[in-house]
Amino acid sequence: MFDNLISSVLSGTLFRKVLNNEQITLFEFNFITSVLINSNIPFDTSFASGTRKDAASLQLTIHINPSTTLVLVVSLEPGASVFAPSP
């Protein structure tokens, strides 16, 4: 049952936008966290403010089971994310 719930939540339009690495608004990110809360799916968030070199970004870690997590980095402005690995 939990697997079906995760699948249906992650297949939503907004999650596909995040998975396609498209920029989203803070309102859309708050909606994502609201969906996760209402679906009782555990998650963590981190925020990194932007610098002159890196864009402000959010990191969303969704806990699927004890050994599997899904980490999504959401850029709040154009440019490379603070959470992105360096080249």
C-alpha positions as CSV (number, residue, x, y, z in Angstrom):
1,M,0.0,0.0,0.0
2,F,2.8,2.4,0.9
3,D,4.6,1.7,-2.4
4,N,1.4,2.6,-4.4
5,L,1.1,5.8,-2.4
6,I,4.7,6.8,-3.1
7,S,4.3,6.0,-6.8
8,S,1.1,8.1,-7.1
9,V,2.6,11.0,-5.2
10,L,5.9,11.0,-7.2
11,S,4.1,10.7,-10.5
12,G,2.3,14.0,-10.0
13,T,3.0,17.0,-12.3
14,L,4.9,19.0,-9.8
15,F,7.2,16.1,-8.8
16,R,7.9,15.5,-12.5
17,K,8.8,19.1,-12.8
18,V,11.3,18.7,-10.0
19,L,12.7,15.5,-11.4
20,N,13.2,17.2,-14.8
21,N,15.3,19.8,-12.9
22,E,13.0,22.6,-13.7
23,Q,12.9,25.7,-11.5
24,I,9.9,25.8,-9.2
25,T,8.6,28.5,-6.9
26,L,8.6,28.4,-3.1
27,F,4.8,28.1,-3.2
28,E,5.2,25.0,-5.3
29,F,7.8,23.6,-2.9
30,N,5.4,24.2,0.0
31,F,2.7,22.4,-1.9
32,I,5.0,19.4,-2.3
33,T,5.7,19.3,1.4
34,S,2.0,19.6,2.1
35,V,1.3,16.6,-0.1
36,L,4.0,14.6,1.7
37,I,2.6,15.5,5.1
38,N,-1.0,14.7,4.1
39,S,0.2,11.3,2.6
40,N,2.2,10.6,5.8
41,I,5.4,10.2,3.9
42,P,8.5,11.0,6.0
43,F,10.9,13.6,4.6
44,D,13.6,16.2,5.6
45,T,14.4,19.5,4.0
46,S,17.4,21.7,4.0
47,F,17.8,25.3,2.7
48,A,21.0,26.9,1.4
49,S,21.0,30.6,0.7
50,G,22.4,31.7,-2.6
51,T,25.9,33.2,-3.1
52,R,27.4,35.1,-6.0
53,K,28.6,31.7,-7.2
54,D,25.7,29.4,-6.4
55,A,21.9,29.7,-6.6
56,A,19.7,29.5,-3.5
57,S,18.3,26.0,-3.3
58,L,16.4,23.5,-1.2
59,Q,17.2,19.8,-0.7
60,L,14.2,17.5,-0.1
61,T,15.0,14.0,1.2
62,I,12.1,11.5,1.0
63,H,12.5,8.4,3.1
64,I,11.1,5.4,1.1
65,N,12.2,2.7,3.6
66,P,15.1,2.4,6.1
67,S,17.6,1.7,3.3
68,T,16.2,3.8,0.5
69,T,15.9,7.6,0.2
70,L,15.2,9.9,-2.6
71,V,17.1,13.2,-2.6
72,L,15.8,16.0,-4.7
73,V,17.6,19.4,-5.1
74,V,15.4,22.3,-6.0
75,S,16.9,25.5,-7.3
76,L,15.1,28.6,-6.4
77,E,16.8,30.8,-9.0
78,P,18.8,30.2,-12.2
79,G,22.3,28.8,-11.9
80,A,24.1,25.9,-10.2
81,S,22.7,24.8,-6.9
82,V,24.6,24.9,-3.6
83,F,23.7,21.2,-3.1
84,A,24.9,20.2,-6.6
85,P,28.2,18.3,-6.7
86,S,31.1,20.3,-8.0
87,P,32.5,19.5,-11.4
